[in-house]
Amino acid sequence: MSKIIIHQDKIADKDALIKLCPFKAIEVVDGKVDINAACKMCKMCVKKGPEGVFEYVEDKVIKINKDQWKGIVVYVDHVDGDIHPVTFELIGKAKEMAKKINHPVYCLFMGHDIKEKAVELLHYGVDEVFVYDEEELKHFRIEPYTAVFEDFIKNYQPTIALVGGTTIGRSLAPRTAARFKTGLTADCTILDVEENTDLDQIRPAFGGNIMAHIHTPNHRPQFATVRYKIFSAPDKSDKTNGKITICHIDQEKLISGIHVLEVKKKEKVKSIEDADVVIVAGRAIKKQQDIQMIYQLADLLGGEVAGTRPLIEAGWIDARRQIGLSGRTVKPKLIITCGVSGAIQFVAGMNNSDCIIAINTDEKASIFNVAHYAVVGDLYEIIPNIIKRLSDERLSVDDLVAAATKC
């Protein structure tokens, strides 16, 4: 912890000191100059104030022994043993990082009647799968699931813990991280590891206006959550080299104040995250009826329609079809953006797509910075022409990508 000490005996002009802080964090309380909760630790008072009045003091940090922490663990997100694909994507990234630091890759699999399902994870190159198979873990309840995660970390001390940015992951990861008083970076878009096992965590911040580079150099484990479709899953192998370890935990730790009375499964709907082709409607769409040509193009290509935030807020497109930081992340084979300017908040949700075709009248639009193929022109002229050609020639997605490549 760091703090700023005020030497009251060296103060000559209290009013002048109050004016030093741009955040109005300096005030006079009971005749003494004090610093309130508005302080941002910018140290402006130390730099600009009278010499000796303000002193910045940083507590001595007791460094941890990083050699005691070994391995990268991936939390297995699942429903009744049906593993969420984000888990395989995280395994791929974990293997990539583990190779750099010569660490093993673990999977933490907790639930009920899941032992047989654990074998599938070994086909993706995992060194060891730790299975907690208890009846109390049949349904996700935050207290027992956190207790299991905590038990695993205390016993095996992984240096990095990766969790999918799902509904369950967003609940479980921060609670577990808090148990170890360690850091957690949510919704990472880039992960890397240094030779000393420090995790490089990069994610959009301040509404996507900057990319924050975050380190947790003196705490372990290092937690990070990652959305679905950010990384690529490794190929599934026919061979397995890893092993499965059955773990047990004190039953008292699995006691929960939550009682599951009934589970109602949601009806499965088509998700833009799983689509091979996505057509995105942007702010350039003039009225709601015009979105029909976007749907027509999507139908011809066997794809899904998505939208940017302005169209979602206007109620023209379902909120589940929003792409970006406040929406979904997609990684399709082909994505066509129609009248999308390319704000960083949107780009963060689609820039890993295999082929990006952007249509915009502004040749300086930001979307062209990430597009593989740029089409400068009016979408009201270009899209009908694409629809006509697709209808007349019956082009496939591959044909369209090939045609774009030749442009």
DODOKE-975240 format. One record per residue (C-alpha): residue number from 0; residue in one letter; x, y, z. Coordinates in Angstrom, 3 decimals. Layout:
! residues N
+-----+------+----------+----------+----------+
| pos | code |        u |        v |        w |
+-----+------+----------+----------+----------+
| NUM |    A |        X |        Y |        Z |
...
+-----+------+----------+----------+----------+
***
This chain:
! residues 407
+-----+------+----------+----------+----------+
| pos | code |        u |        v |        w |
+-----+------+----------+----------+----------+
|   0 |    M |    0.000 |    0.000 |    0.000 |
|   1 |    S |    1.124 |    3.551 |   -0.699 |
|   2 |    K |    0.087 |    6.757 |    1.041 |
|   3 |    I |    0.809 |   10.460 |    1.239 |
|   4 |    I |    1.899 |   11.911 |    4.575 |
|   5 |    I |    1.282 |   15.581 |    5.370 |
|   6 |    H |    3.821 |   17.324 |    7.610 |
|   7 |    Q |    1.598 |   19.865 |    9.344 |
|   8 |    D |    4.502 |   21.744 |   10.956 |
|   9 |    K |    5.845 |   22.762 |    7.526 |
|  10 |    I |    2.599 |   24.295 |    6.240 |
|  11 |    A |    2.612 |   28.059 |    5.685 |
|  12 |    D |   -0.453 |   28.651 |    3.484 |
|  13 |    K |   -3.341 |   26.175 |    3.845 |
|  14 |    D |   -5.488 |   27.808 |    1.158 |
|  15 |    A |   -2.701 |   27.471 |   -1.405 |
|  16 |    L |   -2.439 |   23.755 |   -0.654 |
|  17 |    I |   -6.162 |   23.178 |   -1.281 |
|  18 |    K |   -5.798 |   24.637 |   -4.780 |
|  19 |    L |   -2.995 |   22.184 |   -5.640 |
|  20 |    C |   -5.256 |   19.166 |   -6.142 |
|  21 |    P |   -7.231 |   18.954 |   -9.422 |
|  22 |    F |   -9.540 |   16.380 |   -7.809 |
|  23 |    K |  -10.347 |   18.529 |   -4.725 |
|  24 |    A |   -8.934 |   15.830 |   -2.458 |
|  25 |    I |   -7.106 |   18.285 |   -0.163 |
|  26 |    E |   -9.231 |   19.871 |    2.549 |
|  27 |    V |   -8.942 |   21.451 |    5.977 |
|  28 |    V |  -10.533 |   19.463 |    8.798 |
|  29 |    D |  -10.476 |   20.786 |   12.366 |
|  30 |    G |   -7.712 |   23.192 |   11.437 |
|  31 |    K |   -5.510 |   20.514 |    9.868 |
|  32 |    V |   -4.823 |   19.813 |    6.198 |
|  33 |    D |   -6.120 |   16.384 |    5.247 |
|  34 |    I |   -6.509 |   14.199 |    2.144 |
|  35 |    N |   -9.957 |   12.743 |    1.487 |
|  36 |    A |  -11.244 |    9.767 |   -0.520 |
|  37 |    A |  -11.177 |   11.757 |   -3.781 |
|  38 |    C |   -7.388 |   11.303 |   -3.928 |
|  39 |    K |   -6.215 |    9.548 |   -7.128 |
|  40 |    M |   -2.600 |    9.191 |   -5.967 |
|  41 |    C |   -1.460 |   11.325 |   -8.895 |
|  42 |    K |    1.207 |   12.832 |   -6.559 |
|  43 |    M |    0.587 |   16.317 |   -7.937 |
|  44 |    C |    0.742 |   17.678 |   -4.385 |
|  45 |    V |    4.156 |   16.090 |   -3.855 |
|  46 |    K |    5.521 |   17.455 |   -7.142 |
|  47 |    K |    3.981 |   20.951 |   -7.092 |
|  48 |    G |    3.540 |   21.591 |   -3.375 |
|  49 |    P |    5.953 |   23.356 |   -1.012 |
|  50 |    E |    9.066 |   21.290 |   -0.344 |
|  51 |    G |    8.697 |   18.867 |    2.562 |
|  52 |    V |    4.944 |   19.337 |    3.142 |
|  53 |    F |    3.738 |   16.256 |    1.235 |
|  54 |    E |    5.678 |   12.984 |    1.362 |
|  55 |    Y |    4.841 |    9.914 |   -0.732 |
|  56 |    V |    5.480 |    6.703 |    1.180 |
|  57 |    E |    5.228 |    3.209 |   -0.268 |
|  58 |    D |    5.090 |    0.220 |    2.063 |
|  59 |    K |    7.748 |   -2.424 |    1.605 |
|  60 |    V |    6.437 |   -5.310 |   -0.481 |
|  61 |    I |    7.236 |   -8.812 |    0.714 |
|  62 |    K |    7.993 |  -10.719 |   -2.468 |
|  63 |    I |    6.526 |  -14.162 |   -2.980 |
|  64 |    N |    8.465 |  -17.231 |   -4.058 |
|  65 |    K |    7.202 |  -17.770 |   -7.597 |
|  66 |    D |    8.933 |  -21.147 |   -7.798 |
|  67 |    Q |    6.361 |  -22.532 |   -5.364 |
|  68 |    W |    3.606 |  -21.971 |   -7.931 |
|  69 |    K |    3.608 |  -24.215 |  -10.983 |
|  70 |    G |    1.121 |  -24.998 |  -13.726 |
|  71 |    I |   -1.702 |  -23.320 |  -15.624 |
|  72 |    V |   -5.201 |  -24.475 |  -14.693 |
|  73 |    V |   -8.294 |  -24.106 |  -16.859 |
|  74 |    Y |  -11.673 |  -24.224 |  -15.151 |
|  75 |    V |  -13.974 |  -26.599 |  -17.044 |
|  76 |    D |  -17.249 |  -24.780 |  -17.682 |
|  77 |    H |  -20.049 |  -27.277 |  -18.295 |
|  78 |    V |  -23.711 |  -28.114 |  -17.851 |
|  79 |    D |  -24.368 |  -31.700 |  -16.766 |
|  80 |    G |  -21.002 |  -32.720 |  -18.197 |
|  81 |    D |  -21.580 |  -30.991 |  -21.535 |
|  82 |    I |  -18.384 |  -28.928 |  -21.774 |
|  83 |    H |  -18.660 |  -25.341 |  -22.988 |
|  84 |    P |  -16.387 |  -24.749 |  -26.032 |
|  85 |    V |  -14.709 |  -21.777 |  -24.322 |
|  86 |    T |  -12.951 |  -24.375 |  -22.166 |
|  87 |    F |  -11.190 |  -25.861 |  -25.191 |
|  88 |    E |  -10.181 |  -22.400 |  -26.381 |
|  89 |    L |   -8.587 |  -21.699 |  -22.993 |
|  90 |    I |   -6.787 |  -25.052 |  -23.096 |
|  91 |    G |   -5.253 |  -23.984 |  -26.407 |
|  92 |    K |   -4.008 |  -20.704 |  -24.956 |
|  93 |    A |   -2.821 |  -22.427 |  -21.760 |
|  94 |    K |   -0.763 |  -24.930 |  -23.791 |
|  95 |    E |    0.797 |  -22.086 |  -25.774 |
|  96 |    M |    1.839 |  -20.220 |  -22.618 |
|  97 |    A |    2.868 |  -23.333 |  -20.679 |
|  98 |    K |    5.314 |  -24.266 |  -23.415 |
|  99 |    K |    7.149 |  -20.957 |  -22.910 |
| 100 |    I |    7.676 |  -21.521 |  -19.180 |
| 101 |    N |    7.843 |  -25.333 |  -19.179 |
| 102 |    H |    4.787 |  -25.722 |  -16.940 |
| 103 |    P |    2.044 |  -28.380 |  -17.020 |
| 104 |    V |   -1.537 |  -27.642 |  -18.112 |
| 105 |    Y |   -4.281 |  -28.680 |  -15.715 |
| 106 |    C |   -8.053 |  -28.796 |  -15.936 |
| 107 |    L |  -10.308 |  -28.403 |  -12.920 |
| 108 |    F |  -13.536 |  -30.344 |  -13.486 |
| 109 |    M |  -16.196 |  -30.200 |  -10.766 |
| 110 |    G |  -19.738 |  -31.559 |  -10.850 |
| 111 |    H |  -21.654 |  -34.839 |  -10.452 |
| 112 |    D |  -21.396 |  -37.981 |  -12.602 |
| 113 |    I |  -18.700 |  -36.359 |  -14.728 |
| 114 |    K |  -15.792 |  -38.814 |  -14.416 |
| 115 |    E |  -16.355 |  -40.349 |  -17.849 |
| 116 |    K |  -16.617 |  -36.904 |  -19.476 |
| 117 |    A |  -13.177 |  -35.953 |  -18.128 |
| 118 |    V |  -11.473 |  -38.253 |  -20.652 |
| 119 |    E |  -12.490 |  -35.908 |  -23.488 |
| 120 |    L |  -10.255 |  -33.179 |  -22.072 |
| 121 |    L |   -7.173 |  -35.383 |  -22.392 |
| 122 |    H |   -7.669 |  -35.495 |  -26.166 |
| 123 |    Y |   -6.807 |  -31.767 |  -26.256 |
| 124 |    G |   -3.340 |  -32.161 |  -24.777 |
| 125 |    V |   -4.052 |  -31.537 |  -21.084 |
| 126 |    D |   -1.415 |  -32.975 |  -18.724 |
| 127 |    E |   -3.769 |  -33.683 |  -15.843 |
| 128 |    V |   -7.485 |  -33.370 |  -15.159 |
| 129 |    F |   -8.479 |  -32.945 |  -11.524 |
| 130 |    V |  -12.026 |  -34.183 |  -10.967 |
| 131 |    Y |  -14.213 |  -33.328 |   -7.988 |
| 132 |    D |  -17.265 |  -35.552 |   -8.413 |
| 133 |    E |  -19.744 |  -34.915 |   -5.598 |
| 134 |    E |  -23.528 |  -34.963 |   -5.444 |
| 135 |    E |  -23.464 |  -31.514 |   -3.827 |
| 136 |    L |  -21.864 |  -30.193 |   -7.029 |
| 137 |    K |  -24.624 |  -31.370 |   -9.355 |
| 138 |    H |  -25.975 |  -27.841 |   -9.750 |
| 139 |    F |  -23.883 |  -24.700 |   -9.705 |
| 140 |    R |  -24.038 |  -23.048 |   -6.322 |
| 141 |    I |  -21.450 |  -20.431 |   -5.591 |
| 142 |    E |  -20.373 |  -21.497 |   -2.073 |
| 143 |    P |  -19.434 |  -25.160 |   -2.755 |
| 144 |    Y |  -17.954 |  -24.396 |   -6.176 |
| 145 |    T |  -15.742 |  -21.697 |   -4.663 |
| 146 |    A |  -14.736 |  -24.058 |   -1.877 |
| 147 |    V |  -13.643 |  -26.665 |   -4.424 |
| 148 |    F |  -11.660 |  -24.128 |   -6.447 |
| 149 |    E |  -10.005 |  -22.906 |   -3.249 |
| 150 |    D |   -9.202 |  -26.474 |   -2.182 |
| 151 |    F |   -7.581 |  -27.233 |   -5.537 |
| 152 |    I |   -5.423 |  -24.110 |   -5.495 |
| 153 |    K |   -4.230 |  -24.734 |   -1.934 |
| 154 |    N |   -3.260 |  -28.315 |   -2.800 |
| 155 |    Y |   -1.654 |  -27.811 |   -6.221 |
| 156 |    Q |   -0.698 |  -24.100 |   -6.352 |
| 157 |    P |   -1.092 |  -23.234 |  -10.054 |
| 158 |    T |    0.571 |  -19.980 |  -11.064 |
| 159 |    I |   -2.222 |  -19.039 |  -13.520 |
| 160 |    A |   -5.960 |  -19.765 |  -13.480 |
| 161 |    L |   -8.024 |  -19.242 |  -16.641 |
| 162 |    V |  -11.832 |  -19.108 |  -16.501 |
| 163 |    G |  -14.331 |  -18.667 |  -19.316 |
| 164 |    G |  -16.243 |  -15.391 |  -19.332 |
| 165 |    T |  -19.591 |  -17.173 |  -19.034 |
| 166 |    T |  -22.364 |  -16.496 |  -16.536 |
| 167 |    I |  -20.872 |  -19.075 |  -14.166 |
| 168 |    G |  -17.273 |  -18.029 |  -14.793 |
| 169 |    R |  -17.994 |  -14.372 |  -14.082 |
| 170 |    S |  -19.440 |  -15.391 |  -10.729 |
| 171 |    L |  -16.891 |  -18.017 |   -9.714 |
| 172 |    A |  -13.584 |  -16.391 |  -10.711 |
| 173 |    P |  -13.807 |  -13.151 |   -8.681 |
| 174 |    R |  -15.046 |  -14.926 |   -5.567 |
| 175 |    T |  -12.202 |  -17.436 |   -5.714 |
| 176 |    A |   -9.615 |  -14.751 |   -6.444 |
| 177 |    A |  -10.816 |  -12.823 |   -3.404 |
| 178 |    R |  -10.120 |  -15.871 |   -1.212 |
| 179 |    F |   -6.435 |  -15.567 |   -2.130 |
| 180 |    K |   -6.346 |  -11.760 |   -2.119 |
| 181 |    T |   -5.006 |  -11.867 |   -5.658 |
| 182 |    G |   -5.778 |   -9.999 |   -8.864 |
| 183 |    L |   -8.353 |  -10.835 |  -11.506 |
| 184 |    T |   -8.515 |   -9.332 |  -14.982 |
| 185 |    A |  -11.890 |   -9.804 |  -16.656 |
| 186 |    D |  -12.608 |  -10.140 |  -20.383 |
| 187 |    C |   -8.999 |  -10.371 |  -21.532 |
| 188 |    T |   -8.467 |  -10.191 |  -25.280 |
| 189 |    I |   -4.714 |  -10.930 |  -25.246 |
| 190 |    L |   -2.787 |  -13.207 |  -22.881 |
| 191 |    D |    0.916 |  -13.961 |  -22.754 |
| 192 |    V |    3.385 |  -15.062 |  -20.106 |
| 193 |    E |    6.879 |  -13.887 |  -19.241 |
| 194 |    E |    9.821 |  -16.123 |  -18.367 |
| 195 |    N |    9.337 |  -15.390 |  -14.657 |
| 196 |    T |    5.713 |  -16.698 |  -14.973 |
| 197 |    D |    4.137 |  -13.220 |  -14.724 |
| 198 |    L |    0.965 |  -13.131 |  -16.802 |
| 199 |    D |    0.575 |  -10.365 |  -19.392 |
| 200 |    Q |   -3.116 |   -9.494 |  -19.390 |
| 201 |    I |   -4.455 |   -7.075 |  -21.990 |
| 202 |    R |   -8.051 |   -5.919 |  -22.181 |
| 203 |    P |  -10.024 |   -2.885 |  -23.367 |
| 204 |    A |  -10.634 |   -0.297 |  -20.645 |
| 205 |    F |  -12.480 |    3.005 |  -20.218 |
| 206 |    G |  -15.235 |    1.930 |  -22.575 |
| 207 |    G |  -12.745 |    0.516 |  -25.039 |
| 208 |    N |  -10.867 |    3.783 |  -25.523 |
| 209 |    I |   -7.568 |    2.283 |  -24.352 |
| 210 |    M |   -6.031 |   -1.181 |  -24.119 |
| 211 |    A |   -4.928 |   -1.790 |  -20.529 |
| 212 |    H |   -1.831 |   -3.925 |  -19.942 |
| 213 |    I |   -2.158 |   -5.508 |  -16.510 |
| 214 |    H |    0.417 |   -7.332 |  -14.381 |
| 215 |    T |    0.046 |   -9.167 |  -11.075 |
| 216 |    P |    3.761 |   -9.547 |  -10.256 |
| 217 |    N |    3.561 |  -10.342 |   -6.554 |
| 218 |    H |    0.405 |  -12.378 |   -6.074 |
| 219 |    R |   -0.490 |  -15.916 |   -7.033 |
| 220 |    P |   -2.427 |  -17.421 |   -8.634 |
| 221 |    Q |   -3.046 |  -14.934 |  -11.437 |
| 222 |    F |   -6.705 |  -15.039 |  -12.484 |
| 223 |    A |   -8.099 |  -14.048 |  -15.868 |
| 224 |    T |  -11.460 |  -14.540 |  -17.537 |
| 225 |    V |  -11.802 |  -14.706 |  -21.315 |
| 226 |    R |  -14.905 |  -14.546 |  -23.479 |
| 227 |    Y |  -15.931 |  -17.267 |  -25.886 |
| 228 |    K |  -14.483 |  -16.947 |  -29.416 |
| 229 |    I |  -11.437 |  -14.909 |  -28.408 |
| 230 |    F |   -8.889 |  -17.715 |  -28.837 |
| 231 |    S |   -8.740 |  -20.783 |  -31.064 |
| 232 |    A |   -9.283 |  -24.288 |  -29.737 |
| 233 |    P |   -6.553 |  -26.868 |  -30.438 |
| 234 |    D |   -7.219 |  -29.814 |  -32.704 |
| 235 |    K |   -8.622 |  -32.878 |  -30.990 |
| 236 |    S |   -6.163 |  -35.779 |  -30.989 |
| 237 |    D |   -6.961 |  -39.478 |  -31.028 |
| 238 |    K |   -4.187 |  -40.118 |  -28.506 |
| 239 |    T |   -4.077 |  -39.112 |  -24.840 |
| 240 |    N |   -0.945 |  -38.655 |  -22.729 |
| 241 |    G |   -2.351 |  -37.012 |  -19.635 |
| 242 |    K |   -4.001 |  -38.504 |  -16.578 |
| 243 |    I |   -7.149 |  -38.079 |  -14.513 |
| 244 |    T |   -6.893 |  -37.497 |  -10.775 |
| 245 |    I |   -9.966 |  -37.955 |   -8.577 |
| 246 |    C |   -9.997 |  -35.437 |   -5.744 |
| 247 |    H |  -11.977 |  -35.361 |   -2.517 |
| 248 |    I |  -12.982 |  -32.490 |   -0.277 |
| 249 |    D |  -14.351 |  -32.207 |    3.244 |
| 250 |    Q |  -18.136 |  -32.474 |    2.964 |
| 251 |    E |  -18.614 |  -29.624 |    5.425 |
| 252 |    K |  -17.080 |  -27.247 |    2.864 |
| 253 |    L |  -19.837 |  -28.151 |    0.390 |
| 254 |    I |  -22.653 |  -26.946 |    2.629 |
| 255 |    S |  -24.658 |  -24.210 |    0.901 |
| 256 |    G |  -27.412 |  -21.833 |    1.926 |
| 257 |    I |  -28.831 |  -22.150 |   -1.576 |
| 258 |    H |  -31.281 |  -24.976 |   -2.286 |
| 259 |    V |  -32.081 |  -25.809 |   -5.909 |
| 260 |    L |  -35.795 |  -26.602 |   -6.117 |
| 261 |    E |  -36.156 |  -26.886 |   -9.876 |
| 262 |    V |  -34.081 |  -26.429 |  -13.011 |
| 263 |    K |  -35.754 |  -25.168 |  -16.158 |
| 264 |    K |  -33.664 |  -25.464 |  -19.288 |
| 265 |    K |  -33.755 |  -22.509 |  -21.633 |
| 266 |    E |  -34.842 |  -23.099 |  -25.171 |
| 267 |    K |  -31.836 |  -23.251 |  -27.452 |
| 268 |    V |  -31.672 |  -20.422 |  -29.954 |
| 269 |    K |  -29.287 |  -19.759 |  -32.800 |
| 270 |    S |  -26.337 |  -17.780 |  -31.517 |
| 271 |    I |  -24.252 |  -15.330 |  -33.507 |
| 272 |    E |  -21.213 |  -16.665 |  -31.635 |
| 273 |    D |  -21.489 |  -20.050 |  -33.343 |
| 274 |    A |  -22.288 |  -18.728 |  -36.837 |
| 275 |    D |  -19.830 |  -19.247 |  -39.690 |
| 276 |    V |  -21.189 |  -16.149 |  -41.436 |
| 277 |    V |  -22.295 |  -12.917 |  -39.752 |
| 278 |    I |  -23.790 |   -9.870 |  -41.495 |
| 279 |    V |  -23.642 |   -6.752 |  -39.316 |
| 280 |    A |  -26.014 |   -3.812 |  -39.640 |
| 281 |    G |  -24.542 |   -0.477 |  -38.579 |
| 282 |    R |  -25.640 |    3.075 |  -37.919 |
| 283 |    A |  -25.856 |    3.789 |  -41.675 |
| 284 |    I |  -29.136 |    1.840 |  -41.826 |
| 285 |    K |  -31.684 |    4.630 |  -42.218 |
| 286 |    K |  -34.886 |    2.921 |  -41.056 |
| 287 |    Q |  -35.939 |   -0.355 |  -39.486 |
| 288 |    Q |  -37.539 |   -1.702 |  -42.651 |
| 289 |    D |  -34.168 |   -1.508 |  -44.427 |
| 290 |    I |  -32.765 |   -4.225 |  -42.170 |
| 291 |    Q |  -34.712 |   -6.715 |  -44.280 |
| 292 |    M |  -32.041 |   -6.567 |  -46.981 |
| 293 |    I |  -29.462 |   -7.465 |  -44.309 |
| 294 |    Y |  -31.556 |  -10.500 |  -43.373 |
| 295 |    Q |  -31.950 |  -11.386 |  -47.046 |
| 296 |    L |  -28.184 |  -11.332 |  -47.541 |
| 297 |    A |  -27.684 |  -13.423 |  -44.406 |
| 298 |    D |  -30.230 |  -16.003 |  -45.593 |
| 299 |    L |  -28.506 |  -16.368 |  -48.957 |
| 300 |    L |  -25.181 |  -17.005 |  -47.214 |
| 301 |    G |  -26.639 |  -19.208 |  -44.477 |
| 302 |    G |  -25.525 |  -16.718 |  -41.853 |
| 303 |    E |  -26.819 |  -14.725 |  -38.900 |
| 304 |    V |  -27.635 |  -11.026 |  -38.567 |
| 305 |    A |  -25.943 |   -8.912 |  -35.899 |
| 306 |    G |  -25.961 |   -5.212 |  -35.050 |
| 307 |    T |  -24.053 |   -2.401 |  -33.424 |
| 308 |    R |  -25.122 |   -0.647 |  -30.249 |
| 309 |    P |  -27.151 |    2.199 |  -31.842 |
| 310 |    L |  -29.441 |   -0.289 |  -33.607 |
| 311 |    I |  -29.835 |   -2.371 |  -30.452 |
| 312 |    E |  -30.769 |    0.702 |  -28.423 |
| 313 |    A |  -33.257 |    1.721 |  -31.123 |
| 314 |    G |  -34.925 |   -1.671 |  -30.696 |
| 315 |    W |  -34.385 |   -2.642 |  -34.331 |
| 316 |    I |  -32.315 |   -5.753 |  -33.503 |
| 317 |    D |  -32.433 |   -8.155 |  -30.544 |
| 318 |    A |  -29.904 |   -7.296 |  -27.806 |
| 319 |    R |  -28.525 |  -10.850 |  -27.987 |
| 320 |    R |  -27.245 |   -9.991 |  -31.457 |
| 321 |    Q |  -25.071 |   -7.066 |  -30.415 |
| 322 |    I |  -21.351 |   -7.352 |  -31.138 |
| 323 |    G |  -18.787 |   -5.573 |  -28.988 |
| 324 |    L |  -17.624 |   -5.027 |  -25.431 |
| 325 |    S |  -21.173 |   -4.714 |  -24.141 |
| 326 |    G |  -22.408 |   -7.497 |  -26.427 |
| 327 |    R |  -21.065 |  -10.743 |  -27.882 |
| 328 |    T |  -17.714 |  -11.765 |  -29.295 |
| 329 |    V |  -17.748 |  -13.528 |  -32.660 |
| 330 |    K |  -15.132 |  -15.305 |  -34.751 |
| 331 |    P |  -16.886 |  -16.400 |  -37.947 |
| 332 |    K |  -15.425 |  -17.643 |  -41.196 |
| 333 |    L |  -16.840 |  -14.522 |  -42.876 |
| 334 |    I |  -18.182 |  -11.273 |  -41.472 |
| 335 |    I |  -19.586 |   -8.436 |  -43.578 |
| 336 |    T |  -20.084 |   -5.096 |  -41.832 |
| 337 |    C |  -22.629 |   -2.817 |  -43.476 |
| 338 |    G |  -22.336 |    0.854 |  -42.598 |
| 339 |    V |  -20.314 |    0.222 |  -39.417 |
| 340 |    S |  -17.859 |    2.971 |  -38.474 |
| 341 |    G |  -15.549 |    0.666 |  -36.500 |
| 342 |    A |  -15.457 |    2.025 |  -32.946 |
| 343 |    I |  -12.936 |    0.145 |  -30.804 |
| 344 |    Q |  -15.768 |   -1.161 |  -28.612 |
| 345 |    F |  -17.238 |   -2.942 |  -31.648 |
| 346 |    V |  -13.948 |   -4.043 |  -33.167 |
| 347 |    A |  -12.929 |   -5.785 |  -29.929 |
| 348 |    G |  -15.826 |   -8.171 |  -30.472 |
| 349 |    M |  -15.050 |   -9.258 |  -34.053 |
| 350 |    N |  -11.448 |   -8.533 |  -35.061 |
| 351 |    N |  -10.424 |  -12.200 |  -34.872 |
| 352 |    S |  -12.778 |  -13.192 |  -37.695 |
| 353 |    D |  -11.189 |  -15.184 |  -40.517 |
| 354 |    C |  -12.345 |  -12.827 |  -43.293 |
| 355 |    I |  -13.666 |   -9.297 |  -42.712 |
| 356 |    I |  -15.383 |   -7.417 |  -45.535 |
| 357 |    A |  -16.357 |   -3.847 |  -44.660 |
| 358 |    I |  -18.770 |   -1.604 |  -46.566 |
| 359 |    N |  -18.708 |    2.110 |  -45.780 |
| 360 |    T |  -19.022 |    5.395 |  -47.686 |
| 361 |    D |  -16.180 |    6.956 |  -45.661 |
| 362 |    E |  -12.829 |    5.769 |  -46.991 |
| 363 |    K |  -11.248 |    6.864 |  -43.692 |
| 364 |    A |  -13.627 |    4.821 |  -41.516 |
| 365 |    S |  -11.883 |    3.011 |  -38.651 |
| 366 |    I |  -13.415 |   -0.315 |  -39.672 |
| 367 |    F |  -11.113 |   -0.386 |  -42.689 |
| 368 |    N |   -8.124 |   -0.644 |  -40.327 |
| 369 |    V |   -9.154 |   -4.188 |  -39.398 |
| 370 |    A |  -10.951 |   -5.235 |  -42.586 |
| 371 |    H |   -9.276 |   -7.653 |  -44.963 |
| 372 |    Y |  -11.292 |   -6.197 |  -47.857 |
| 373 |    A |  -12.687 |   -2.667 |  -47.948 |
| 374 |    V |  -15.626 |   -1.653 |  -50.119 |
| 375 |    V |  -16.040 |    2.137 |  -50.296 |
| 376 |    G |  -19.585 |    2.937 |  -51.304 |
| 377 |    D |  -23.237 |    3.180 |  -50.345 |
| 378 |    L |  -24.560 |   -0.008 |  -48.762 |
| 379 |    Y |  -27.971 |    0.723 |  -50.356 |
| 380 |    E |  -26.337 |    0.189 |  -53.757 |
| 381 |    I |  -23.759 |   -2.481 |  -52.911 |
| 382 |    I |  -25.870 |   -4.920 |  -50.874 |
| 383 |    P |  -28.681 |   -5.240 |  -53.463 |
| 384 |    N |  -26.023 |   -5.958 |  -56.107 |
| 385 |    I |  -24.451 |   -8.657 |  -53.905 |
| 386 |    I |  -27.910 |  -10.157 |  -53.273 |
| 387 |    K |  -28.652 |  -10.201 |  -57.004 |
| 388 |    R |  -25.395 |  -11.903 |  -57.861 |
| 389 |    L |  -25.788 |  -14.460 |  -55.090 |
| 390 |    S |  -29.314 |  -15.211 |  -56.287 |
| 391 |    D |  -28.379 |  -15.409 |  -59.972 |
| 392 |    E |  -25.132 |  -17.336 |  -59.668 |
| 393 |    R |  -25.851 |  -19.204 |  -56.435 |
| 394 |    L |  -22.458 |  -18.388 |  -54.985 |
| 395 |    S |  -21.371 |  -20.056 |  -51.767 |
| 396 |    V |  -19.538 |  -18.425 |  -48.852 |
| 397 |    D |  -16.253 |  -19.773 |  -50.226 |
| 398 |    D |  -17.068 |  -18.315 |  -53.634 |
| 399 |    L |  -17.760 |  -14.915 |  -52.102 |
| 400 |    V |  -14.503 |  -14.927 |  -50.131 |
| 401 |    A |  -12.626 |  -16.001 |  -53.279 |
| 402 |    A |  -14.277 |  -13.208 |  -55.253 |
| 403 |    A |  -13.294 |  -10.681 |  -52.598 |
| 404 |    T |   -9.710 |  -11.977 |  -52.695 |
| 405 |    K |   -9.514 |  -11.231 |  -56.409 |
| 406 |    C |  -10.722 |   -7.652 |  -55.968 |
+-----+------+----------+----------+----------+
***
